Amino acid sequence: MFSFQKLEIYQLAKEIVKLNYKMTKKFPSDEKFALTQQMNRSAVSVPSNIAEGTSRSSNKERAHFINMAYGSLMELVCQVEISQELGYIEQGEQETFMKMSKNLSVKMSNYLRTMV
């Protein structure tokens, strides 16, 4: 097992990816190469940047990748909100996603503080 796989933020980020794929699976087919694809990329970017950051040698570099992961998470939050307003995502799904995202964002901020 690699060190990043033990991180709680990595595990939480993967749960968000799974929820995102579950939600986007129900999107209209005309969104397949638009919002669906963008949301999937944003979602996968979160744990990917966390994983990549752990391989860096300096805290400055590690922090950069955590910040990139945070930015991708915020991008996904925006996209989920838009999707719900378009009627692609049910209110309950959005609420679950938002709770998970808020929890992850707080933990990522706390993790960043340990690097400085």
C-alpha positions in Angstrom: 0.0 0.0 0.0 1.3 3.5 -0.9 1.3 6.2 1.8 -1.4 8.3 0.0 -3.8 5.3 0.1 -3.8 5.5 3.9 -4.8 9.2 4.0 -8.4 9.9 5.1 -8.7 12.8 2.5 -7.8 10.3 -0.3 -10.4 7.8 0.9 -13.1 10.6 1.2 -12.2 11.9 -2.2 -12.7 8.4 -3.7 -16.1 8.2 -2.1 -17.0 11.5 -3.8 -15.8 10.1 -7.2 -18.1 7.1 -6.7 -21.1 9.3 -5.8 -20.4 11.5 -8.8 -20.3 8.6 -11.2 -23.6 7.3 -9.7 -25.2 10.7 -10.2 -23.9 11.4 -13.7 -24.9 8.0 -15.0 -28.5 9.2 -14.9 -27.8 12.4 -17.0 -29.4 12.8 -20.4 -27.3 11.3 -23.3 -26.8 14.8 -24.8 -24.7 15.7 -21.7 -22.4 12.7 -22.3 -19.6 14.8 -23.8 -20.4 18.0 -21.9 -21.4 18.3 -18.3 -21.0 14.5 -17.5 -17.5 14.4 -18.9 -16.5 17.6 -17.1 -17.8 16.5 -13.8 -16.1 13.1 -14.1 -12.8 14.8 -14.8 -13.2 17.2 -11.9 -14.1 14.4 -9.5 -11.2 12.1 -10.5 -8.8 15.1 -10.3 -9.4 15.4 -6.5 -7.9 12.0 -5.4 -5.4 12.1 -8.3 -3.9 15.3 -7.1 -3.8 14.1 -3.5 -2.0 11.0 -4.6 0.4 12.9 -6.8 1.1 15.5 -4.1 2.3 12.8 -1.6 5.1 11.8 -4.0 6.6 15.3 -4.0 9.7 16.0 -1.9 8.9 19.3 -0.4 6.0 20.6 1.7 5.6 23.5 -0.8 5.1 21.0 -3.7 2.8 18.8 -1.6 0.7 21.8 -0.6 0.5 22.9 -4.3 -1.2 19.6 -5.2 -3.6 19.7 -2.2 -4.6 23.1 -3.4 -5.1 21.8 -6.9 -7.3 19.0 -5.5 -9.2 21.6 -3.5 -9.8 23.7 -6.6 -11.1 20.6 -8.5 -13.5 19.9 -5.6 -14.8 23.4 -5.7 -15.3 23.1 -9.5 -17.3 19.9 -8.9 -19.4 21.6 -6.2 -20.3 24.3 -8.8 -21.1 21.6 -11.4 -23.3 19.6 -9.0 -25.2 22.7 -8.1 -25.8 23.5 -11.8 -26.8 19.9 -12.5 -29.4 20.0 -9.7 -30.8 23.3 -11.0 -31.1 21.7 -14.4 -33.1 18.8 -12.9 -30.4 16.2 -13.5 -29.7 15.5 -9.8 -32.3 15.1 -7.1 -32.2 17.4 -4.0 -31.3 14.5 -1.7 -28.3 13.5 -3.9 -27.1 17.1 -3.9 -27.4 17.4 -0.2 -25.4 14.2 0.4 -22.8 15.4 -2.1 -22.5 18.8 -0.4 -22.1 17.3 3.1 -19.4 15.0 1.8 -17.7 17.8 0.0 -17.8 20.1 3.0 -16.3 17.4 5.2 -13.5 16.8 2.7 -12.8 20.5 2.2 -12.4 21.0 6.0 -10.1 17.9 6.3 -8.0 19.1 3.3 -7.6 22.5 4.9 -6.5 20.8 8.2 -4.1 18.6 6.3 -2.6 21.7 4.6 -2.1 23.3 8.0 0.1 20.4 9.1 2.5 21.2 6.2 3.3 24.7 7.3 
